[in-house]
Amino acid sequence: MDERGVTFRWKDYRAKGNMHKTMTLGVDEFMRRFLLHVLPSGFHRIRHYGLFANAGRKANLAKARALLHVPTPAASLCDC
């Protein structure tokens, strides 16, 4: 942080080669972007949700197969 603003490193996954880049933003813009990632007190981040969420994956897939009239896949024949 200096008189120009806040300089930070970030990863650009679309870039070929050097993924690490630096950016300088004004303090107000940096704080605005940073606070977009902060949850209010009492909230929890949900990382996995939807049809394939681990908590109900087996039941959700069975229901989807039944609604689509798709047979359950055969168990693996591998003795792995």
Backbone as XML, in Angstrom:
<?xml version="1.0"?>
<chain id="A" units="angstrom">
  <residue number="1" name="MET">
    <atom name="N" x="0.845" y="-1.163" z="0.000"/>
    <atom name="CA" x="0.000" y="0.000" z="0.000"/>
    <atom name="C" x="0.898" y="1.236" z="0.000"/>
  </residue>
  <residue number="2" name="ASP">
    <atom name="N" x="0.600" y="2.158" z="-0.855"/>
    <atom name="CA" x="1.338" y="3.414" z="-0.903"/>
    <atom name="C" x="0.387" y="4.526" z="-1.342"/>
  </residue>
  <residue number="3" name="GLU">
    <atom name="N" x="0.940" y="5.660" z="-1.737"/>
    <atom name="CA" x="0.096" y="6.799" z="-2.107"/>
    <atom name="C" x="-0.708" y="6.553" z="-3.390"/>
  </residue>
  <residue number="4" name="ARG">
    <atom name="N" x="-0.283" y="5.594" z="-4.231"/>
    <atom name="CA" x="-1.012" y="5.285" z="-5.460"/>
    <atom name="C" x="-2.201" y="4.378" z="-5.211"/>
  </residue>
  <residue number="5" name="GLY">
    <atom name="N" x="-2.147" y="3.554" z="-4.179"/>
    <atom name="CA" x="-3.233" y="2.615" z="-3.900"/>
    <atom name="C" x="-2.690" y="1.322" z="-3.315"/>
  </residue>
  <residue number="6" name="VAL">
    <atom name="N" x="-3.437" y="0.257" z="-3.506"/>
    <atom name="CA" x="-3.083" y="-1.059" z="-2.981"/>
    <atom name="C" x="-2.637" y="-1.923" z="-4.155"/>
  </residue>
  <residue number="7" name="THR">
    <atom name="N" x="-1.460" y="-2.496" z="-4.056"/>
    <atom name="CA" x="-0.945" y="-3.398" z="-5.078"/>
    <atom name="C" x="-0.989" y="-4.812" z="-4.522"/>
  </residue>
  <residue number="8" name="PHE">
    <atom name="N" x="-1.535" y="-5.737" z="-5.316"/>
    <atom name="CA" x="-1.648" y="-7.123" z="-4.865"/>
    <atom name="C" x="-1.416" y="-8.058" z="-6.032"/>
  </residue>
  <residue number="9" name="ARG">
    <atom name="N" x="-1.076" y="-9.316" z="-5.695"/>
    <atom name="CA" x="-0.876" y="-10.355" z="-6.705"/>
    <atom name="C" x="-2.141" y="-11.176" z="-6.824"/>
  </residue>
  <residue number="10" name="TRP">
    <atom name="N" x="-2.415" y="-11.652" z="-8.042"/>
    <atom name="CA" x="-3.545" y="-12.535" z="-8.272"/>
    <atom name="C" x="-3.190" y="-13.502" z="-9.375"/>
  </residue>
  <residue number="11" name="LYS">
    <atom name="N" x="-3.956" y="-14.590" z="-9.463"/>
    <atom name="CA" x="-3.705" y="-15.603" z="-10.482"/>
    <atom name="C" x="-4.694" y="-15.442" z="-11.621"/>
  </residue>
  <residue number="12" name="ASP">
    <atom name="N" x="-4.175" y="-15.390" z="-12.841"/>
    <atom name="CA" x="-4.996" y="-15.343" z="-14.042"/>
    <atom name="C" x="-4.920" y="-16.721" z="-14.679"/>
  </residue>
  <residue number="13" name="TYR">
    <atom name="N" x="-5.938" y="-17.547" z="-14.448"/>
    <atom name="CA" x="-5.931" y="-18.921" z="-14.933"/>
    <atom name="C" x="-6.092" y="-19.016" z="-16.442"/>
  </residue>
  <residue number="14" name="ARG">
    <atom name="N" x="-6.534" y="-17.954" z="-17.083"/>
    <atom name="CA" x="-6.675" y="-17.964" z="-18.543"/>
    <atom name="C" x="-5.357" y="-17.692" z="-19.245"/>
  </residue>
  <residue number="15" name="ALA">
    <atom name="N" x="-4.408" y="-17.116" z="-18.547"/>
    <atom name="CA" x="-3.134" y="-16.732" z="-19.164"/>
    <atom name="C" x="-2.253" y="-17.959" z="-19.379"/>
  </residue>
  <residue number="16" name="LYS">
    <atom name="N" x="-1.589" y="-17.988" z="-20.479"/>
    <atom name="CA" x="-0.601" y="-19.043" z="-20.756"/>
    <atom name="C" x="0.738" y="-18.563" z="-20.219"/>
  </residue>
  <residue number="17" name="GLY">
    <atom name="N" x="1.450" y="-19.421" z="-19.554"/>
    <atom name="CA" x="2.760" y="-19.018" z="-19.027"/>
    <atom name="C" x="2.655" y="-18.441" z="-17.635"/>
  </residue>
  <residue number="18" name="ASN">
    <atom name="N" x="2.959" y="-17.159" z="-17.499"/>
    <atom name="CA" x="2.980" y="-16.505" z="-16.190"/>
    <atom name="C" x="1.555" y="-16.226" z="-15.709"/>
  </residue>
  <residue number="19" name="MET">
    <atom name="N" x="1.087" y="-17.020" z="-14.756"/>
    <atom name="CA" x="-0.266" y="-16.869" z="-14.232"/>
    <atom name="C" x="-0.341" y="-15.763" z="-13.187"/>
  </residue>
  <residue number="20" name="HIS">
    <atom name="N" x="0.750" y="-15.505" z="-12.487"/>
    <atom name="CA" x="0.740" y="-14.511" z="-11.410"/>
    <atom name="C" x="0.873" y="-13.112" z="-12.003"/>
  </residue>
  <residue number="21" name="LYS">
    <atom name="N" x="-0.076" y="-12.267" z="-11.660"/>
    <atom name="CA" x="-0.066" y="-10.895" z="-12.149"/>
    <atom name="C" x="-0.232" y="-9.964" z="-10.962"/>
  </residue>
  <residue number="22" name="THR">
    <atom name="N" x="0.151" y="-8.721" z="-11.151"/>
    <atom name="CA" x="-0.046" y="-7.720" z="-10.103"/>
    <atom name="C" x="-1.010" y="-6.664" z="-10.606"/>
  </residue>
  <residue number="23" name="MET">
    <atom name="N" x="-1.742" y="-6.089" z="-9.677"/>
    <atom name="CA" x="-2.709" y="-5.049" z="-10.007"/>
    <atom name="C" x="-2.666" y="-4.001" z="-8.916"/>
  </residue>
  <residue number="24" name="THR">
    <atom name="N" x="-2.798" y="-2.758" z="-9.301"/>
    <atom name="CA" x="-2.869" y="-1.662" z="-8.337"/>
    <atom name="C" x="-4.231" y="-1.001" z="-8.471"/>
  </residue>
  <residue number="25" name="LEU">
    <atom name="N" x="-4.927" y="-0.920" z="-7.357"/>
    <atom name="CA" x="-6.241" y="-0.289" z="-7.319"/>
    <atom name="C" x="-6.243" y="0.794" z="-6.263"/>
  </residue>
  <residue number="26" name="GLY">
    <atom name="N" x="-7.141" y="1.751" z="-6.417"/>
    <atom name="CA" x="-7.331" y="2.737" z="-5.365"/>
    <atom name="C" x="-7.860" y="2.045" z="-4.116"/>
  </residue>
  <residue number="27" name="VAL">
    <atom name="N" x="-7.629" y="2.651" z="-2.966"/>
    <atom name="CA" x="-8.016" y="2.024" z="-1.701"/>
    <atom name="C" x="-9.513" y="1.750" z="-1.667"/>
  </residue>
  <residue number="28" name="ASP">
    <atom name="N" x="-10.324" y="2.676" z="-2.119"/>
    <atom name="CA" x="-11.775" y="2.480" z="-2.075"/>
    <atom name="C" x="-12.222" y="1.331" z="-2.978"/>
  </residue>
  <residue number="29" name="GLU">
    <atom name="N" x="-11.656" y="1.225" z="-4.171"/>
    <atom name="CA" x="-12.012" y="0.133" z="-5.081"/>
    <atom name="C" x="-11.506" y="-1.202" z="-4.557"/>
  </residue>
  <residue number="30" name="PHE">
    <atom name="N" x="-10.297" y="-1.222" z="-3.990"/>
    <atom name="CA" x="-9.774" y="-2.457" z="-3.409"/>
    <atom name="C" x="-10.683" y="-2.953" z="-2.289"/>
  </residue>
  <residue number="31" name="MET">
    <atom name="N" x="-11.076" y="-2.050" z="-1.376"/>
    <atom name="CA" x="-11.934" y="-2.443" z="-0.266"/>
    <atom name="C" x="-13.305" y="-2.906" z="-0.763"/>
  </residue>
  <residue number="32" name="ARG">
    <atom name="N" x="-13.847" y="-2.256" z="-1.794"/>
    <atom name="CA" x="-15.134" y="-2.672" z="-2.345"/>
    <atom name="C" x="-15.056" y="-4.100" z="-2.870"/>
  </residue>
  <residue number="33" name="ARG">
    <atom name="N" x="-14.011" y="-4.401" z="-3.661"/>
    <atom name="CA" x="-13.859" y="-5.744" z="-4.220"/>
    <atom name="C" x="-13.567" y="-6.777" z="-3.139"/>
  </residue>
  <residue number="34" name="PHE">
    <atom name="N" x="-12.735" y="-6.407" z="-2.166"/>
    <atom name="CA" x="-12.390" y="-7.332" z="-1.086"/>
    <atom name="C" x="-13.628" y="-7.688" z="-0.263"/>
  </residue>
  <residue number="35" name="LEU">
    <atom name="N" x="-14.452" y="-6.704" z="0.048"/>
    <atom name="CA" x="-15.616" y="-6.942" z="0.897"/>
    <atom name="C" x="-16.717" y="-7.727" z="0.198"/>
  </residue>
  <residue number="36" name="LEU">
    <atom name="N" x="-16.646" y="-7.879" z="-1.114"/>
    <atom name="CA" x="-17.587" y="-8.757" z="-1.808"/>
    <atom name="C" x="-17.418" y="-10.210" z="-1.371"/>
  </residue>
  <residue number="37" name="HIS">
    <atom name="N" x="-16.241" y="-10.550" z="-0.834"/>
    <atom name="CA" x="-15.947" y="-11.920" z="-0.426"/>
    <atom name="C" x="-16.223" y="-12.174" z="1.055"/>
  </residue>
  <residue number="38" name="VAL">
    <atom name="N" x="-16.610" y="-11.151" z="1.793"/>
    <atom name="CA" x="-16.839" y="-11.292" z="3.237"/>
    <atom name="C" x="-18.321" y="-11.527" z="3.475"/>
  </residue>
  <residue number="39" name="LEU">
    <atom name="N" x="-18.645" y="-12.611" z="4.187"/>
    <atom name="CA" x="-20.037" y="-12.928" z="4.486"/>
    <atom name="C" x="-20.479" y="-12.230" z="5.763"/>
  </residue>
  <residue number="40" name="PRO">
    <atom name="N" x="-21.741" y="-11.856" z="5.851"/>
    <atom name="CA" x="-22.252" y="-11.268" z="7.088"/>
    <atom name="C" x="-22.172" y="-12.257" z="8.241"/>
  </residue>
  <residue number="41" name="SER">
    <atom name="N" x="-22.176" y="-11.748" z="9.446"/>
    <atom name="CA" x="-22.112" y="-12.592" z="10.633"/>
    <atom name="C" x="-23.295" y="-13.556" z="10.641"/>
  </residue>
  <residue number="42" name="GLY">
    <atom name="N" x="-23.017" y="-14.814" z="10.938"/>
    <atom name="CA" x="-24.068" y="-15.821" z="10.998"/>
    <atom name="C" x="-24.284" y="-16.576" z="9.700"/>
  </residue>
  <residue number="43" name="PHE">
    <atom name="N" x="-23.697" y="-16.121" z="8.608"/>
    <atom name="CA" x="-23.815" y="-16.817" z="7.326"/>
    <atom name="C" x="-22.662" y="-17.791" z="7.165"/>
  </residue>
  <residue number="44" name="HIS">
    <atom name="N" x="-22.887" y="-18.858" z="6.407"/>
    <atom name="CA" x="-21.847" y="-19.848" z="6.132"/>
    <atom name="C" x="-21.698" y="-19.980" z="4.625"/>
  </residue>
  <residue number="45" name="ARG">
    <atom name="N" x="-20.485" y="-20.141" z="4.201"/>
    <atom name="CA" x="-20.218" y="-20.315" z="2.776"/>
    <atom name="C" x="-20.670" y="-21.715" z="2.350"/>
  </residue>
  <residue number="46" name="ILE">
    <atom name="N" x="-21.379" y="-21.774" z="1.245"/>
    <atom name="CA" x="-21.819" y="-23.050" z="0.695"/>
    <atom name="C" x="-20.950" y="-23.332" z="-0.518"/>
  </residue>
  <residue number="47" name="ARG">
    <atom name="N" x="-20.174" y="-24.376" z="-0.436"/>
    <atom name="CA" x="-19.262" y="-24.677" z="-1.532"/>
    <atom name="C" x="-19.828" y="-25.730" z="-2.468"/>
  </residue>
  <residue number="48" name="HIS">
    <atom name="N" x="-20.596" y="-26.670" z="-1.940"/>
    <atom name="CA" x="-21.122" y="-27.749" z="-2.770"/>
    <atom name="C" x="-22.628" y="-27.816" z="-2.550"/>
  </residue>
  <residue number="49" name="TYR">
    <atom name="N" x="-23.381" y="-27.668" z="-3.617"/>
    <atom name="CA" x="-24.829" y="-27.678" z="-3.501"/>
    <atom name="C" x="-25.415" y="-28.189" z="-4.800"/>
  </residue>
  <residue number="50" name="GLY">
    <atom name="N" x="-26.678" y="-28.462" z="-4.799"/>
    <atom name="CA" x="-27.359" y="-28.867" z="-6.014"/>
    <atom name="C" x="-27.515" y="-30.366" z="-6.112"/>
  </residue>
  <residue number="51" name="LEU">
    <atom name="N" x="-27.725" y="-30.834" z="-7.317"/>
    <atom name="CA" x="-28.019" y="-32.241" z="-7.576"/>
    <atom name="C" x="-26.905" y="-33.166" z="-7.104"/>
  </residue>
  <residue number="52" name="PHE">
    <atom name="N" x="-25.651" y="-32.753" z="-7.265"/>
    <atom name="CA" x="-24.529" y="-33.617" z="-6.935"/>
    <atom name="C" x="-23.897" y="-33.306" z="-5.578"/>
  </residue>
  <residue number="53" name="ALA">
    <atom name="N" x="-24.583" y="-32.566" z="-4.722"/>
    <atom name="CA" x="-24.065" y="-32.303" z="-3.381"/>
    <atom name="C" x="-23.960" y="-33.621" z="-2.636"/>
  </residue>
  <residue number="54" name="ASN">
    <atom name="N" x="-22.913" y="-33.781" z="-1.864"/>
    <atom name="CA" x="-22.638" y="-35.054" z="-1.224"/>
    <atom name="C" x="-23.747" y="-35.497" z="-0.280"/>
  </residue>
  <residue number="55" name="ALA">
    <atom name="N" x="-24.411" y="-34.564" z="0.390"/>
    <atom name="CA" x="-25.416" y="-34.923" z="1.391"/>
    <atom name="C" x="-26.579" y="-35.720" z="0.800"/>
  </residue>
  <residue number="56" name="GLY">
    <atom name="N" x="-26.975" y="-35.446" z="-0.414"/>
    <atom name="CA" x="-28.121" y="-36.146" z="-0.981"/>
    <atom name="C" x="-27.870" y="-36.705" z="-2.362"/>
  </residue>
  <residue number="57" name="ARG">
    <atom name="N" x="-26.611" y="-36.889" z="-2.704"/>
    <atom name="CA" x="-26.259" y="-37.309" z="-4.065"/>
    <atom name="C" x="-26.914" y="-38.624" z="-4.463"/>
  </residue>
  <residue number="58" name="LYS">
    <atom name="N" x="-26.822" y="-39.636" z="-3.605"/>
    <atom name="CA" x="-27.345" y="-40.961" z="-3.946"/>
    <atom name="C" x="-28.862" y="-40.902" z="-4.175"/>
  </residue>
  <residue number="59" name="ALA">
    <atom name="N" x="-29.573" y="-40.241" z="-3.271"/>
    <atom name="CA" x="-31.028" y="-40.130" z="-3.403"/>
    <atom name="C" x="-31.405" y="-39.280" z="-4.613"/>
  </residue>
  <residue number="60" name="ASN">
    <atom name="N" x="-30.693" y="-38.176" z="-4.845"/>
    <atom name="CA" x="-30.996" y="-37.303" z="-5.982"/>
    <atom name="C" x="-30.770" y="-38.010" z="-7.308"/>
  </residue>
  <residue number="61" name="LEU">
    <atom name="N" x="-29.682" y="-38.761" z="-7.418"/>
    <atom name="CA" x="-29.415" y="-39.473" z="-8.664"/>
    <atom name="C" x="-30.440" y="-40.575" z="-8.897"/>
  </residue>
  <residue number="62" name="ALA">
    <atom name="N" x="-30.846" y="-41.269" z="-7.834"/>
    <atom name="CA" x="-31.865" y="-42.317" z="-7.967"/>
    <atom name="C" x="-33.192" y="-41.706" z="-8.437"/>
  </residue>
  <residue number="63" name="LYS">
    <atom name="N" x="-33.561" y="-40.567" z="-7.866"/>
    <atom name="CA" x="-34.803" y="-39.907" z="-8.255"/>
    <atom name="C" x="-34.728" y="-39.424" z="-9.702"/>
  </residue>
  <residue number="64" name="ALA">
    <atom name="N" x="-33.594" y="-38.849" z="-10.095"/>
    <atom name="CA" x="-33.421" y="-38.381" z="-11.475"/>
    <atom name="C" x="-33.500" y="-39.542" z="-12.454"/>
  </residue>
  <residue number="65" name="ARG">
    <atom name="N" x="-32.877" y="-40.672" z="-12.109"/>
    <atom name="CA" x="-32.935" y="-41.848" z="-12.995"/>
    <atom name="C" x="-34.365" y="-42.359" z="-13.121"/>
  </residue>
  <residue number="66" name="ALA">
    <atom name="N" x="-35.104" y="-42.354" z="-12.004"/>
    <atom name="CA" x="-36.494" y="-42.822" z="-12.037"/>
    <atom name="C" x="-37.354" y="-41.896" z="-12.900"/>
  </residue>
  <residue number="67" name="LEU">
    <atom name="N" x="-37.176" y="-40.597" z="-12.754"/>
    <atom name="CA" x="-37.964" y="-39.649" z="-13.537"/>
    <atom name="C" x="-37.632" y="-39.708" z="-15.026"/>
  </residue>
  <residue number="68" name="LEU">
    <atom name="N" x="-36.381" y="-40.018" z="-15.336"/>
    <atom name="CA" x="-35.953" y="-40.099" z="-16.740"/>
    <atom name="C" x="-36.100" y="-41.504" z="-17.313"/>
  </residue>
  <residue number="69" name="HIS">
    <atom name="N" x="-36.535" y="-42.438" z="-16.470"/>
    <atom name="CA" x="-36.680" y="-43.842" z="-16.879"/>
    <atom name="C" x="-35.362" y="-44.410" z="-17.400"/>
  </residue>
  <residue number="70" name="VAL">
    <atom name="N" x="-34.298" y="-44.139" z="-16.666"/>
    <atom name="CA" x="-32.960" y="-44.628" z="-17.009"/>
    <atom name="C" x="-32.592" y="-45.718" z="-16.008"/>
  </residue>
  <residue number="71" name="PRO">
    <atom name="N" x="-32.141" y="-46.875" z="-16.478"/>
    <atom name="CA" x="-31.782" y="-47.932" z="-15.530"/>
    <atom name="C" x="-30.541" y="-47.562" z="-14.718"/>
  </residue>
  <residue number="72" name="THR">
    <atom name="N" x="-30.453" y="-48.102" z="-13.521"/>
    <atom name="CA" x="-29.284" y="-47.905" z="-12.669"/>
    <atom name="C" x="-28.088" y="-48.561" z="-13.328"/>
  </residue>
  <residue number="73" name="PRO">
    <atom name="N" x="-26.946" y="-47.884" z="-13.385"/>
    <atom name="CA" x="-25.773" y="-48.492" z="-14.019"/>
    <atom name="C" x="-25.336" y="-49.736" z="-13.245"/>
  </residue>
  <residue number="74" name="ALA">
    <atom name="N" x="-24.821" y="-50.718" z="-13.959"/>
    <atom name="CA" x="-24.346" y="-51.959" z="-13.336"/>
    <atom name="C" x="-23.147" y="-51.665" z="-12.469"/>
  </residue>
  <residue number="75" name="ALA">
    <atom name="N" x="-23.001" y="-52.432" z="-11.393"/>
    <atom name="CA" x="-21.853" y="-52.285" z="-10.508"/>
    <atom name="C" x="-20.576" y="-52.619" z="-11.275"/>
  </residue>
  <residue number="76" name="SER">
    <atom name="N" x="-19.502" y="-52.013" z="-10.868"/>
    <atom name="CA" x="-18.216" y="-52.251" z="-11.517"/>
    <atom name="C" x="-17.807" y="-53.701" z="-11.368"/>
  </residue>
  <residue number="77" name="LEU">
    <atom name="N" x="-17.282" y="-54.295" z="-12.413"/>
    <atom name="CA" x="-16.839" y="-55.675" z="-12.379"/>
    <atom name="C" x="-15.380" y="-55.800" z="-11.981"/>
  </residue>
  <residue number="78" name="CYS">
    <atom name="N" x="-14.744" y="-54.687" z="-11.722"/>
    <atom name="CA" x="-13.324" y="-54.665" z="-11.357"/>
    <atom name="C" x="-13.148" y="-55.095" z="-9.906"/>
  </residue>
  <residue number="79" name="ASP">
    <atom name="N" x="-12.125" y="-55.901" z="-9.612"/>
    <atom name="CA" x="-11.800" y="-56.293" z="-8.240"/>
    <atom name="C" x="-10.734" y="-55.388" z="-7.669"/>
  </residue>
  <residue number="80" name="CYS">
    <atom name="N" x="-10.750" y="-54.124" z="-8.050"/>
    <atom name="CA" x="-9.718" y="-53.171" z="-7.653"/>
    <atom name="C" x="-9.751" y="-52.889" z="-6.182"/>
  </residue>
</chain>
